[in-house]
Amino acid sequence: MAAPTVHDQQVREELERRLALIEDPAYEDPARADLPARDIWLVLALVVVICIVAYAWGY
């Protein structure tokens, strides 16, 4: 098995840094933030409009 290279060590250090950041209790992931109510209503309205159009198109 080959000995670890400098590149492998840099990758490992970067991974450790990112893991430490994510595991920090104060870290808030913007990707997991709740959707605003306005966006939910817009999506719901879009789904209803698409269903109505698809239903009407079927006849």
N, C-alpha and C positions, 0 to 999 in steps of 0.2 A: 504494500500500500504506500502511495506517495506521501511524502511529508507535506504538511500544510504550507501553502505559499503565502506571500504577503497579501495577494489579492484575496485569498480565503479569509485571512485575518481581518482585512478591511470590511469584507462583507459581514462577517460575524459581529464585528463591532457596531456596524450600522444596524443590523437586526436587533442586537441587544439594546441599542439606543431607542429604536422604535418601539420595542416591546415595553421598555421602561416607561415611555411616554403613554402608551395605551393603558398600561396597568395602573397608572397613577389615578388615585380615587378622584382627583379634581378634574380629570380629563373629560371633556364633553365632546362626543363625536357628532359633528354636524350632520353626518349622513344618517344618523339615527334619531334626529330631531323629529318631532311630530309635524305632520302637515298642517298648515293653517286651515281653519275652517272654510275660508273662501275657496281654497283649492279643492277641498273635498266636495263642496257644493257644485263647483264647476265641472268636476269629473262626473258627478252624479247626473247633472243636467245633460252633459254630453252623452252619457250612456242612454238616458231616456230618449233623447232626440234620435240617436242612432237606431234604437229599437223601434221607434215610431216610423222612421223612414224605411227601415227594412221590412216592417210589417206592411206598410202601404205599398211598397214596391212589389211585394209578393202577390198583390191583387191586380 
